[in-house]
Amino acid sequence: MNTTKLLSLLRTCVSSKSLKQGKHIHQRIVTLGLQNNVVLCKNVIDLYVSGQYYQHAKLVLKSMENPLDLALWNGLIAACSKNHMFIDALEVYEILLQHPYLKPDFYTYPSVLKAYGELGNVVCGKKIHNYLIKSGLISNVVVASSLVRLYAKCNVFDSATKLFDEMPERDVASWNNVISCYYQAGHAEKALEYFRKMRDSGIEPNSVTLTTAISSCARLLEVERGMEIHMEMLKDGRLLDGYVRSALVDMYGKCGFLEIAKQVFEQIPAKNVVTWNSMIAGYSLKGESKTCFELFNRMQEEGIKPTLTTLNSLLVACSRSAQHQHGKLVHGYIIRNHIAADIYIYSLLIELYFKCGTIQSAENVFEMMPKSDAIASNVMINGYVTVGNYFAALSIFEAMKEAGVKPDAITFTSILPACSQLAALEMGKEIHDDIVESKYEKNEIVMGAVLDMYAKCGAVDEAVNVFNQLPEKDHVSWTSMITAYASHGQASEALKLFGEMQESNVKPDQVTFLAVLSACSHGGMVDEGCYYFNQMVNDYGISCEVEHYSCLIDVLGRAGRLSEAYEILKKTPEITEDVDLLSTLLSACSLHGNLELGEEIGKLLIGKDPDEISTYVVLSNMYASAKKWDKVRKVRIKMRELGLKKNPGCSWIEIDKKIQPFFVEDKLNQQSEMVYECLAVLSSHMETDDLLPPQQIL
């Protein structure tokens, strides 16, 4: 068998990665005494490196009588580097440096620099840079480009751009290096800047350049710039390959231009999995789960196997559209095909099930998730808080700590609202201590959640301390502090703080004005309430929501200006028939004894929602206060006919950092007998001291 035949067989083995057959050919080479043939040995080395048999490749080089051909060394270093065996590549390079008769050349350094760049070793890269300058090898465009890439990979962009700008000759590959590295490092704007410079210098971009530029537009959601690149390509008559078209599909999809994305998508003759994923992801962002599943089915019909990215996009679509059935289909697909789902897939399933109200399904998925870090617990905590099951959220948090899993910033911002809603101040303080211990006290979002917790738990002084220590105060932190003052009877302080917020040039939003109007309402500041309501609409151009009108109606109602409040309701079409606002005004009528207006509003409310018990209760109390006992009896008879009963009240108390809930006439608590005995003793003392005023109880 001659050398040409052996070489051909070897190259076939390398391309097909047929290691077993390649070893037989290697044996044949040794048997024929050709183990010193440079070309054959180079291909044998390529074979072993492709199969990650580095030691075998190294032995081939060592077994040669006198490996003085630098191409062998370069081939081995390049093969290792190409196959991501960077440490191995550098070991061979170090051996080469010790060789008495050989020196690395401009074929050696691109692979070596790539290895150092991928390992993030900028120190060794700088040493090679100095040598390249002394030896004159820096003038080689490939070597210089590789060095630029190393600096960019190591985030030393000043050195990368300085070297790039000094290059006397720059080809497409060198431009691609700097553009791609900026993109991969998250500097999409800089990548587009160098893309423009490349075009201005007269260098025609290739497929890699265009793909990176379009991907940069997608990351920045700059559809106009992306469309401009697309139009230029069409104008130049450039044939768009699959990579460029996939990037266009991704860009148009992410920017919400789904029709154009679909047009480009359908023009791609051979769609790979990336292309399908890009199209599905575009529709998933809009929550169009039906279209996503149509594409998903087409994808499988064309023989393309879905990836975790595909399933991720499908679940995002299901979650956004709250399509429980579609989500179950994805879950079933994962189970049937024995897919090893990652934690992000599990998280999306939990989020979907919570959103669709199937809590048990979410809990079942949680049980299957790895819980070595905070991600799984964070998803469950957030889910429970979203559906209002604050006790369960706190239980997950406690279990997480007991298991030794360290909470992160997301954990803290998710669990603190549970403390806020339960007014669990002691638990909130303990979590605040955990935050300080975990060194998150400089995290603005976390500390904003701490501030909100103290504000809603009534710990105004603690809220003020947190607020004053915030390094940066955004509109959320200002609003939380204003809300704290407003909710706890300090209306003047709330309005004063709002004035400071305006002076600090932080723009208030709808929520801020809601807090301000609430302060006016609680403080009985009618004129101030009307002033700030008009300021919100006229000066800031903020549209009024029902909640803002509710505060305005409430402040007027508390002041007894009931007719004025009712006129606002009747003259504002979007709130004329709002049940909550009418209920607020009805309560104000009851407070001020305006039976005539109260009856009118009560009839409206009963007509809109005849099963709402609170309306009957307020009307009955109004009639009782006016001593209209016949009407009281009629209202109560109507309630009995409709079978209406007041829901039992629920209260809770925090004892030893644990929340103890209880309901009216609750006998489930283990200490219920002792509680009722205690209440009976207190009640008897109150009656004896004449502290319990007589009153009618419905």
C-alpha positions as CSV (number, residue, x, y, z in Angstrom):
1,M,0.0,0.0,0.0
2,N,1.6,3.3,-1.1
3,T,1.7,6.6,0.9
4,T,-1.0,8.3,-1.1
5,K,-3.5,5.5,-0.4
6,L,-2.6,5.5,3.3
7,L,-3.0,9.3,3.5
8,S,-6.4,9.2,1.8
9,L,-7.7,6.5,4.2
10,L,-6.3,8.4,7.2
11,R,-8.1,11.6,6.1
12,T,-11.4,9.7,5.7
13,C,-11.0,8.3,9.3
14,V,-10.3,11.8,10.6
15,S,-13.4,13.3,8.9
16,S,-15.6,10.4,10.1
17,K,-13.9,10.1,13.5
18,S,-13.4,6.4,12.9
19,L,-10.8,5.9,15.6
20,K,-10.7,2.1,15.5
21,Q,-10.0,1.9,11.7
22,G,-7.5,4.8,12.1
23,K,-5.6,2.8,14.6
24,H,-5.3,-0.1,12.2
25,I,-3.9,2.3,9.5
26,H,-1.5,3.7,12.1
27,Q,-0.2,0.1,12.8
28,R,0.2,-0.4,9.0
29,I,2.2,2.8,8.8
30,V,4.6,1.6,11.5
31,T,4.8,-1.8,9.9
32,L,5.8,-0.3,6.6
33,G,8.4,1.9,8.4
34,L,6.7,5.1,7.5
35,Q,6.5,6.4,11.1
36,N,8.8,9.3,10.3
37,N,6.7,10.5,7.3
38,V,5.7,14.1,8.3
39,V,2.5,14.2,6.3
40,L,1.2,10.8,7.5
41,C,2.2,11.6,11.1
42,K,0.4,14.9,11.0
43,N,-2.8,13.2,10.0
44,V,-2.4,10.5,12.6
45,I,-2.0,13.3,15.2
46,D,-5.2,14.9,13.9
47,L,-7.0,11.5,14.2
48,Y,-6.1,11.0,17.9
49,V,-6.8,14.7,18.8
50,S,-10.2,14.5,17.2
51,G,-11.0,11.6,19.5
52,Q,-9.4,13.5,22.5
53,Y,-6.6,10.9,22.7
54,Y,-4.1,13.5,23.5
55,Q,-1.5,11.2,24.9
56,H,-1.6,9.0,21.8
57,A,-1.0,12.1,19.6
58,K,1.9,13.2,21.8
59,L,3.4,9.7,21.5
60,V,3.3,9.9,17.7
61,L,5.4,13.1,17.9
62,K,7.8,11.6,20.4
63,S,8.2,8.4,18.4
64,M,9.6,10.2,15.4
65,E,13.4,10.0,15.2
66,N,13.9,13.7,14.7
67,P,10.7,15.8,14.6
68,L,12.4,18.8,13.2
69,D,9.4,19.7,11.0
70,L,7.7,22.6,12.7
71,A,4.4,21.8,10.9
72,L,4.0,18.7,13.1
73,W,4.2,20.8,16.3
74,N,1.9,23.5,14.8
75,G,-0.5,20.8,13.7
76,L,-0.7,19.2,17.1
77,I,-1.1,22.6,18.9
78,A,-3.7,23.7,16.4
79,A,-5.6,20.4,16.6
80,C,-5.7,20.6,20.5
81,S,-6.8,24.2,20.4
82,K,-9.5,23.6,17.8
83,N,-10.9,20.7,19.9
84,H,-11.0,23.0,23.1
85,M,-8.0,21.1,24.6
86,F,-6.4,24.4,25.5
87,I,-4.2,23.2,28.4
88,D,-2.9,20.4,26.2
89,A,-2.1,22.8,23.4
90,L,-0.1,25.0,25.7
91,E,1.8,22.0,27.1
92,V,3.0,21.1,23.6
93,Y,3.8,24.8,23.1
94,E,6.0,24.8,26.2
95,I,7.8,21.7,25.0
96,L,8.4,23.4,21.7
97,L,9.9,26.4,23.4
98,Q,12.5,24.1,25.0
99,H,13.5,22.6,21.6
100,P,17.1,23.5,20.7
101,Y,16.6,23.7,16.9
102,L,13.0,24.9,16.5
103,K,11.2,28.2,17.2
104,P,7.5,29.0,17.0
105,D,6.4,30.9,13.9
106,F,3.4,32.8,12.7
107,Y,1.5,29.5,12.2
108,T,2.1,28.6,15.9
109,Y,0.9,31.7,17.6
110,P,-2.7,32.0,16.4
111,S,-3.5,28.6,18.1
112,V,-1.5,29.5,21.2
113,L,-3.1,32.9,21.6
114,K,-6.5,31.3,21.1
115,A,-5.8,28.9,24.0
116,Y,-4.6,31.7,26.3
117,G,-7.6,33.8,25.4
118,E,-10.1,31.0,26.1
119,L,-8.4,30.3,29.4
120,G,-8.5,34.1,30.3
121,N,-4.7,34.3,30.7
122,V,-4.1,37.8,29.7
123,V,-0.7,37.9,31.5
124,C,0.9,35.3,29.2
125,G,-0.9,37.0,26.3
126,K,0.9,40.2,27.0
127,K,4.3,38.4,27.3
128,I,3.7,36.9,23.8
129,H,2.7,40.3,22.6
130,N,6.1,41.7,23.6
131,Y,7.9,38.9,21.9
132,L,5.8,39.3,18.7
133,I,6.8,43.0,18.6
134,K,10.6,42.2,19.0
135,S,10.5,39.3,16.4
136,G,8.4,41.3,13.9
137,L,5.7,38.6,13.8
138,I,3.2,41.2,14.9
139,S,3.0,42.4,11.3
140,N,1.3,39.2,10.3
141,V,-2.4,40.0,10.0
142,V,-3.5,36.5,11.3
143,V,-1.2,36.7,14.4
144,A,-2.3,40.3,15.1
145,S,-5.9,39.4,14.8
146,S,-5.5,36.5,17.2
147,L,-3.9,38.8,19.7
148,V,-6.8,41.3,19.3
149,R,-9.2,38.4,20.0
150,L,-7.2,37.4,23.1
151,Y,-7.5,40.9,24.6
152,A,-11.2,41.1,23.7
153,K,-11.8,37.7,25.2
154,C,-10.1,38.8,28.5
155,N,-12.2,42.0,28.5
156,V,-9.1,44.2,28.0
157,F,-10.9,46.2,25.3
158,D,-8.5,49.2,25.5
159,S,-5.6,47.0,24.4
160,A,-7.7,45.2,21.8
161,T,-8.9,48.4,20.1
162,K,-5.4,50.0,20.3
163,L,-3.7,47.0,18.7
164,F,-6.5,46.7,16.1
165,D,-6.3,50.4,15.2
166,E,-2.5,50.1,14.8
167,M,-2.7,47.1,12.4
168,P,-1.4,48.2,9.0
169,E,-3.5,45.5,7.2
170,R,-6.9,44.3,8.4
171,D,-8.8,41.6,6.6
172,V,-12.4,40.4,7.1
173,A,-11.3,37.9,9.7
174,S,-9.6,40.6,11.8
175,W,-12.7,42.8,11.7
176,N,-14.8,39.8,12.6
177,N,-12.6,39.1,15.6
178,V,-13.2,42.5,17.2
179,I,-16.9,42.7,16.2
180,S,-17.7,39.2,17.5
181,C,-15.7,39.7,20.7
182,Y,-17.6,42.9,21.5
183,Y,-20.9,41.2,20.9
184,Q,-20.0,38.1,23.0
185,A,-18.9,40.4,25.8
186,G,-22.3,42.1,25.9
187,H,-21.2,45.3,24.1
188,A,-23.6,45.1,21.2
189,E,-23.5,48.9,20.5
190,K,-19.7,48.7,20.2
191,A,-20.0,45.7,17.9
192,L,-22.3,47.8,15.6
193,E,-19.9,50.7,15.7
194,Y,-17.0,48.6,14.4
195,F,-19.4,47.0,11.8
196,R,-20.0,50.6,10.5
197,K,-16.3,51.4,10.5
198,M,-15.6,48.2,8.6
199,R,-18.1,49.2,5.9
200,D,-16.7,52.7,5.8
201,S,-13.2,51.3,5.3
202,G,-14.4,49.5,2.1
203,I,-14.1,45.9,3.5
204,E,-17.0,43.8,2.4
205,P,-18.6,41.9,5.4
206,N,-19.0,38.1,5.1
207,S,-21.7,35.8,6.6
208,V,-20.0,35.9,10.0
209,T,-19.9,39.7,10.1
210,L,-23.5,40.1,9.0
211,T,-24.8,37.4,11.4
212,T,-23.0,39.2,14.3
213,A,-24.2,42.7,13.3
214,I,-27.9,41.5,13.0
215,S,-27.6,39.7,16.3
216,S,-26.4,42.9,17.9
217,C,-29.4,44.7,16.6
218,A,-31.6,41.9,18.1
219,R,-30.0,42.3,21.5
220,L,-30.5,46.1,21.4
221,L,-34.0,45.7,19.9
222,E,-32.9,48.1,17.2
223,V,-35.2,46.9,14.4
224,E,-34.6,49.9,12.2
225,R,-30.8,49.3,12.1
226,G,-31.4,45.6,11.5
227,M,-33.8,46.4,8.7
228,E,-31.3,48.8,7.2
229,I,-28.7,46.0,7.1
230,H,-31.2,43.7,5.6
231,M,-32.2,46.1,2.9
232,E,-28.6,46.8,2.0
233,M,-28.0,43.1,1.5
234,L,-31.0,42.8,-0.8
235,K,-30.0,45.9,-2.7
236,D,-26.5,44.5,-3.3
237,G,-28.0,41.2,-4.5
238,R,-26.2,39.3,-1.8
239,L,-27.2,35.6,-1.4
240,L,-28.2,35.2,2.2
241,D,-27.1,31.9,3.8
242,G,-28.9,30.0,6.5
243,Y,-27.0,31.7,9.3
244,V,-27.8,35.2,8.2
245,R,-31.4,34.4,7.6
246,S,-31.7,32.7,11.0
247,A,-30.2,35.9,12.6
248,L,-32.8,38.0,10.7
249,V,-35.7,35.7,11.9
250,D,-34.4,36.1,15.5
251,M,-34.0,39.9,15.2
252,Y,-37.5,40.5,13.7
253,G,-39.1,38.1,16.1
254,K,-37.5,39.7,19.2
255,C,-38.5,43.1,18.0
256,G,-42.1,42.0,17.5
257,F,-42.1,42.1,13.6
258,L,-43.5,38.6,13.3
259,E,-44.9,38.9,9.8
260,I,-41.5,39.9,8.3
261,A,-39.8,37.2,10.5
262,K,-42.2,34.6,9.0
263,Q,-41.5,35.8,5.5
264,V,-37.7,35.4,5.9
265,F,-38.3,32.1,7.8
266,E,-40.3,30.6,4.9
267,Q,-37.6,31.5,2.4
268,I,-35.0,29.4,4.1
269,P,-34.8,26.1,2.2
270,A,-33.1,24.0,4.9
271,K,-34.1,25.2,8.3
272,N,-31.9,24.1,11.2
273,V,-32.9,23.8,14.8
274,V,-31.6,27.4,15.5
275,T,-33.9,28.8,12.8
276,W,-37.0,26.9,14.2
277,N,-36.1,28.0,17.7
278,S,-35.8,31.7,16.6
279,M,-39.2,31.6,15.0
280,I,-40.9,29.9,17.9
281,A,-39.3,32.3,20.3
282,G,-40.6,35.3,18.4
283,Y,-44.2,34.1,18.7
284,S,-43.7,33.0,22.4
285,L,-42.8,36.6,23.4
286,K,-46.3,37.5,22.2
287,G,-47.9,34.6,24.0
288,E,-49.2,33.1,20.8
289,S,-49.0,29.5,22.1
290,K,-51.2,28.1,19.3
291,T,-48.8,29.3,16.5
292,C,-45.9,28.1,18.6
293,F,-47.3,24.6,18.7
294,E,-48.1,24.7,14.9
295,L,-44.4,25.5,14.3
296,F,-43.4,22.8,16.9
297,N,-45.4,20.2,15.0
298,R,-44.0,21.3,11.6
299,M,-40.5,21.1,13.0
300,Q,-40.9,17.5,14.1
301,E,-42.5,16.6,10.8
302,E,-39.4,17.9,9.0
303,G,-37.2,15.7,11.1
304,I,-35.7,18.4,13.3
305,K,-35.4,17.3,17.0
306,P,-36.6,19.9,19.5
307,T,-34.0,21.2,22.0
308,L,-34.4,22.5,25.6
309,T,-34.5,26.0,24.0
310,T,-37.5,24.9,21.9
311,L,-39.4,23.7,25.0
312,N,-38.4,26.8,26.9
313,S,-40.0,29.0,24.3
314,L,-43.1,26.9,24.2
315,L,-43.5,27.2,28.0
316,V,-42.9,30.9,27.9
317,A,-45.8,31.2,25.3
318,C,-48.1,29.0,27.5
319,S,-47.3,31.1,30.6
320,R,-47.9,34.4,28.9
321,S,-51.2,33.3,27.5
322,A,-52.1,31.2,30.6
323,Q,-52.7,28.2,28.4
324,H,-52.8,25.4,30.9
325,Q,-53.6,22.7,28.4
326,H,-50.8,23.6,26.1
327,G,-48.4,23.6,29.1
328,K,-49.5,20.2,30.1
329,L,-48.8,19.0,26.5
330,V,-45.2,20.2,26.8
331,H,-44.8,18.6,30.2
332,G,-46.2,15.4,28.8
333,Y,-43.7,15.5,25.9
334,I,-40.8,15.9,28.3
335,I,-41.9,12.9,30.4
336,R,-42.7,10.6,27.4
337,N,-39.4,11.4,25.7
338,H,-37.4,11.0,28.9
339,I,-35.9,14.5,28.4
340,A,-33.5,15.6,31.1
341,A,-35.1,18.9,31.7
342,D,-32.9,21.7,33.2
343,I,-33.9,23.9,36.1
344,Y,-35.1,26.6,33.8
345,I,-37.7,24.2,32.2
346,Y,-38.8,23.2,35.7
347,S,-39.1,26.8,36.8
348,L,-41.2,27.7,33.8
349,L,-43.5,24.8,34.5
350,I,-44.0,25.9,38.1
351,E,-44.6,29.5,36.9
352,L,-47.2,28.3,34.4
353,Y,-49.0,26.1,36.9
354,F,-49.2,28.9,39.5
355,K,-50.4,31.3,36.8
356,C,-53.2,28.8,35.8
357,G,-54.1,28.1,39.5
358,T,-53.1,24.5,39.5
359,I,-51.0,24.7,42.7
360,Q,-50.7,21.0,43.3
361,S,-49.1,20.5,39.8
362,A,-46.6,23.2,40.7
363,E,-45.8,21.5,44.0
364,N,-45.3,18.1,42.2
365,V,-42.8,19.7,39.8
366,F,-41.0,21.3,42.7
367,E,-40.5,18.0,44.4
368,M,-38.7,16.7,41.3
369,M,-36.3,19.7,41.1
370,P,-32.7,19.7,42.3
371,K,-32.6,22.0,45.4
372,S,-28.9,22.5,45.8
373,D,-29.2,26.2,45.0
374,A,-31.8,28.9,45.5
375,I,-33.4,28.8,42.1
376,A,-36.0,26.1,42.8
377,S,-37.1,27.7,46.2
378,N,-37.2,31.2,44.6
379,V,-39.7,30.0,42.0
380,M,-42.0,28.4,44.6
381,I,-41.7,31.4,47.0
382,N,-42.6,33.8,44.2
383,G,-45.5,31.5,43.1
384,Y,-47.0,31.3,46.5
385,V,-46.7,35.0,47.1
386,T,-48.4,35.6,43.7
387,V,-51.4,33.5,44.6
388,G,-51.5,35.0,48.1
389,N,-50.4,31.9,50.0
390,Y,-48.0,33.8,52.2
391,F,-47.7,31.1,54.9
392,A,-46.6,28.5,52.4
393,A,-44.0,31.0,51.0
394,L,-42.5,31.5,54.5
395,S,-42.5,27.7,55.0
396,I,-40.4,27.2,51.8
397,F,-38.0,30.0,53.0
398,E,-37.6,28.3,56.4
399,A,-37.1,24.9,54.8
400,M,-34.5,26.4,52.4
401,K,-32.5,27.8,55.3
402,E,-32.7,24.6,57.3
403,A,-31.3,22.6,54.2
404,G,-28.3,25.0,54.2
405,V,-29.2,26.6,50.9
406,K,-28.0,30.2,50.9
407,P,-30.7,32.7,49.9
408,D,-29.8,35.2,47.1
409,A,-31.1,38.6,46.2
410,I,-34.1,37.2,44.4
411,T,-35.0,35.1,47.4
412,F,-35.1,38.2,49.7
413,T,-37.0,40.3,47.3
414,S,-39.6,37.5,46.8
415,I,-40.1,36.6,50.5
416,L,-40.3,40.1,52.0
417,P,-43.7,40.8,50.4
418,A,-45.0,37.8,52.3
419,C,-43.9,39.4,55.5
420,S,-45.5,42.7,54.3
421,Q,-48.8,41.2,53.6
422,L,-48.9,39.3,56.9
423,A,-47.5,42.3,58.9
424,A,-45.0,39.7,60.2
425,L,-42.6,42.4,61.5
426,E,-40.3,40.1,63.6
427,M,-39.9,37.7,60.7
428,G,-39.1,40.7,58.5
429,K,-36.5,41.9,60.9
430,E,-34.9,38.5,60.9
431,I,-34.8,38.5,57.1
432,H,-33.3,42.0,57.2
433,D,-30.5,40.6,59.5
434,D,-29.9,37.7,56.9
435,I,-29.6,40.4,54.2
436,V,-27.0,42.3,56.1
437,E,-25.1,39.0,56.9
438,S,-25.3,38.0,53.2
439,K,-23.8,41.4,52.2
440,Y,-26.9,42.5,50.2
441,E,-27.4,45.8,52.1
442,K,-26.0,47.7,49.1
443,N,-28.4,46.1,46.7
444,E,-30.9,48.8,45.8
445,I,-33.7,46.3,44.8
446,V,-33.3,44.2,48.0
447,M,-33.2,47.2,50.3
448,G,-36.2,48.7,48.5
449,A,-38.1,45.5,49.4
450,V,-36.9,45.9,53.1
451,L,-38.1,49.5,53.1
452,D,-41.5,48.4,51.7
453,M,-41.8,45.6,54.3
454,Y,-41.1,48.0,57.2
455,A,-43.5,50.5,55.7
456,K,-46.4,48.0,55.4
457,C,-45.7,46.5,58.8
458,G,-46.1,49.9,60.4
459,A,-42.5,50.2,61.5
460,V,-42.1,53.7,60.3
461,D,-38.9,54.6,62.2
462,E,-37.1,51.5,60.8
463,A,-38.4,52.4,57.3
464,V,-37.0,55.9,57.7
465,N,-33.6,54.5,58.7
466,V,-33.5,52.2,55.7
467,F,-34.6,55.0,53.4
468,N,-31.9,57.4,54.6
469,Q,-29.2,54.8,54.1
470,L,-30.2,54.0,50.5
471,P,-27.3,55.0,48.2
472,E,-29.7,55.8,45.4
473,K,-33.3,56.6,45.8
474,D,-35.6,55.8,42.8
475,H,-39.3,56.5,42.5
476,V,-40.1,53.1,44.1
477,S,-38.2,53.9,47.3
478,W,-39.7,57.4,47.5
479,T,-43.2,55.9,47.0
480,S,-42.7,53.3,49.6
481,M,-41.7,55.9,52.2
482,I,-44.6,58.2,51.3
483,T,-46.9,55.2,51.6
484,A,-45.5,54.3,55.1
485,Y,-46.3,57.8,56.3
486,A,-49.7,57.9,54.6
487,S,-50.7,54.5,56.0
488,H,-49.9,55.3,59.6
489,G,-51.5,58.6,60.1
490,Q,-48.6,60.9,59.3
491,A,-50.2,62.7,56.3
492,S,-48.1,65.9,56.7
493,E,-44.8,64.0,56.7
494,A,-46.0,62.1,53.6
495,L,-46.8,65.4,51.7
496,K,-43.5,66.9,52.9
497,L,-41.6,63.9,51.6
498,F,-43.4,64.1,48.3
499,G,-42.3,67.7,48.0
500,E,-38.7,66.6,48.6
501,M,-39.1,63.9,45.9
502,Q,-40.2,66.5,43.4
503,E,-37.3,68.8,44.2
504,S,-34.9,65.8,43.7
505,N,-36.1,65.6,40.1
506,V,-37.4,62.0,40.6
507,K,-40.5,61.8,38.5
508,P,-43.5,60.4,40.4
509,D,-45.8,57.8,38.7
510,Q,-49.3,56.6,39.2
511,V,-48.4,54.6,42.3
512,T,-46.7,57.6,43.9
513,F,-49.8,59.8,43.4
514,L,-51.9,57.0,44.8
515,A,-49.9,57.2,48.0
516,V,-50.1,61.0,48.1
517,L,-53.9,60.9,47.6
518,S,-54.2,58.2,50.2
519,A,-52.3,60.4,52.7
520,C,-54.8,63.2,51.9
521,S,-57.7,60.8,52.4
522,H,-56.5,59.5,55.7
523,G,-55.6,63.0,56.9
524,G,-58.9,64.5,55.9
525,M,-57.1,67.0,53.7
526,V,-59.8,67.7,51.1
527,D,-58.3,70.7,49.4
528,E,-54.9,69.1,49.2
529,G,-56.4,65.9,47.8
530,C,-58.1,67.8,45.0
531,Y,-54.9,69.8,44.3
532,Y,-52.7,66.8,43.9
533,F,-55.4,65.0,41.9
534,N,-55.4,67.9,39.4
535,Q,-51.6,68.1,39.5
536,M,-51.3,64.5,38.5
537,V,-53.6,64.9,35.6
538,N,-52.7,68.4,34.3
539,D,-49.0,68.8,35.3
540,Y,-47.7,65.2,34.9
541,G,-50.2,64.0,32.3
542,I,-50.8,60.8,34.2
543,S,-54.0,59.0,33.4
544,C,-56.3,58.3,36.3
545,E,-57.1,54.8,37.3
546,V,-60.0,53.6,39.5
547,E,-57.8,53.6,42.6
548,H,-57.1,57.4,42.2
549,Y,-60.8,58.1,41.9
550,S,-61.3,55.9,44.9
551,C,-59.0,58.1,47.0
552,L,-60.7,61.3,45.7
553,I,-64.2,59.9,46.5
554,D,-63.0,58.7,49.9
555,V,-61.5,62.1,50.9
556,L,-64.6,63.9,49.8
557,G,-66.8,61.3,51.5
558,R,-64.8,61.6,54.8
559,A,-65.3,65.3,54.7
560,G,-69.1,64.9,54.2
561,R,-69.0,66.3,50.6
562,L,-71.1,63.4,49.4
563,S,-73.1,65.2,46.6
564,E,-69.8,66.5,45.1
565,A,-68.3,63.0,45.2
566,Y,-71.4,61.5,43.6
567,E,-71.4,64.1,40.9
568,I,-67.8,63.1,40.0
569,L,-68.9,59.5,39.7
570,K,-71.8,60.3,37.5
571,K,-69.8,62.7,35.2
572,T,-66.9,60.3,34.7
573,P,-68.0,57.6,32.2
574,E,-65.2,55.1,32.9
575,I,-66.1,54.9,36.7
576,T,-69.8,55.7,36.7
577,E,-70.8,52.1,37.4
578,D,-67.7,51.0,39.3
579,V,-68.9,48.8,42.2
580,D,-65.9,49.5,44.5
581,L,-66.3,53.3,44.2
582,L,-70.0,53.1,44.8
583,S,-69.3,51.0,47.9
584,T,-66.8,53.5,49.1
585,L,-69.4,56.3,48.7
586,L,-72.1,54.1,50.4
587,S,-69.9,53.7,53.4
588,A,-69.4,57.5,53.5
589,C,-73.2,58.0,53.4
590,S,-73.5,55.6,56.4
591,L,-70.8,57.5,58.3
592,H,-72.5,60.9,57.8
593,G,-76.1,59.6,58.1
594,N,-77.1,60.6,54.5
595,L,-79.9,58.1,54.2
596,E,-81.4,59.5,51.0
597,L,-78.2,59.3,48.9
598,G,-77.3,56.0,50.7
599,E,-80.5,54.4,49.6
600,E,-80.0,55.5,46.0
601,I,-76.5,54.1,45.9
602,G,-77.5,51.0,47.7
603,K,-80.2,50.2,45.1
604,L,-77.6,50.7,42.3
605,L,-75.2,48.3,44.0
606,I,-77.9,45.6,44.6
607,G,-78.9,45.9,41.0
608,K,-75.3,45.3,39.8
609,D,-74.3,42.6,42.4
610,P,-77.3,41.3,44.3
611,D,-75.1,38.7,46.1
612,E,-72.7,41.1,47.7
613,I,-73.4,40.9,51.4
614,S,-71.5,44.1,52.4
615,T,-74.1,46.3,50.7
616,Y,-77.0,44.8,52.7
617,V,-74.9,45.1,55.9
618,V,-74.2,48.8,55.4
619,L,-77.8,49.5,54.4
620,S,-79.1,47.7,57.5
621,N,-76.8,49.6,59.8
622,M,-77.9,52.9,58.2
623,Y,-81.6,52.0,58.7
624,A,-80.8,51.0,62.3
625,S,-79.1,54.3,63.0
626,A,-82.1,56.2,61.6
627,K,-84.4,53.9,63.7
628,K,-86.2,52.6,60.6
629,W,-86.7,49.1,62.0
630,D,-89.2,48.0,59.3
631,K,-86.6,48.6,56.7
632,V,-83.9,46.9,58.8
633,R,-86.2,43.8,59.0
634,K,-86.8,43.8,55.2
635,V,-83.1,43.9,54.5
636,R,-82.4,41.0,56.9
637,I,-85.3,39.0,55.4
638,K,-83.8,39.6,52.0
639,M,-80.4,38.4,53.1
640,R,-81.9,35.2,54.6
641,E,-83.9,34.6,51.3
642,L,-80.7,34.9,49.3
643,G,-78.8,32.7,51.8
644,L,-76.1,35.4,52.3
645,K,-73.7,35.0,55.2
646,K,-70.7,37.0,56.2
647,N,-67.4,35.2,55.6
648,P,-65.6,34.4,58.8
649,G,-63.0,36.9,59.7
650,C,-59.4,35.8,59.7
651,S,-56.7,37.1,61.9
652,W,-53.1,36.1,62.7
653,I,-50.5,36.9,65.3
654,E,-46.7,36.5,65.1
655,I,-45.3,34.5,68.1
656,D,-41.7,33.5,68.4
657,K,-41.2,34.3,64.7
658,K,-44.0,32.0,63.7
659,I,-47.4,33.0,62.2
660,Q,-50.4,31.7,64.0
661,P,-53.7,32.2,62.0
662,F,-57.2,31.8,63.4
663,F,-60.8,32.3,62.2
664,V,-64.0,33.4,63.9
665,E,-65.3,30.5,66.0
666,D,-62.1,28.5,65.1
667,K,-61.7,25.3,67.1
668,L,-58.9,23.8,65.0
669,N,-56.1,25.4,66.8
670,Q,-54.5,23.1,69.5
671,Q,-54.7,25.9,72.1
672,S,-58.3,27.0,71.1
673,E,-59.8,26.1,74.5
674,M,-57.3,28.2,76.4
675,V,-57.8,31.1,74.0
676,Y,-61.6,31.1,74.5
677,E,-61.2,30.8,78.2
678,C,-58.9,33.8,78.2
679,L,-61.4,35.8,76.0
680,A,-64.3,34.9,78.4
681,V,-62.3,36.2,81.3
682,L,-61.5,39.4,79.4
683,S,-65.1,39.8,78.3
684,S,-66.4,39.5,81.9
685,H,-63.9,42.1,83.2
686,M,-64.9,44.5,80.4
687,E,-68.6,44.0,81.3
688,T,-67.9,44.4,85.0
689,D,-66.0,47.7,84.3
690,D,-68.8,48.8,82.0
691,L,-66.3,49.0,79.1
692,L,-68.2,47.0,76.7
693,P,-70.8,49.3,75.0
694,P,-74.1,47.8,74.0
695,Q,-74.5,47.3,70.3
696,Q,-76.5,45.3,67.8
697,I,-74.5,42.5,66.1
698,L,-75.7,41.1,62.8
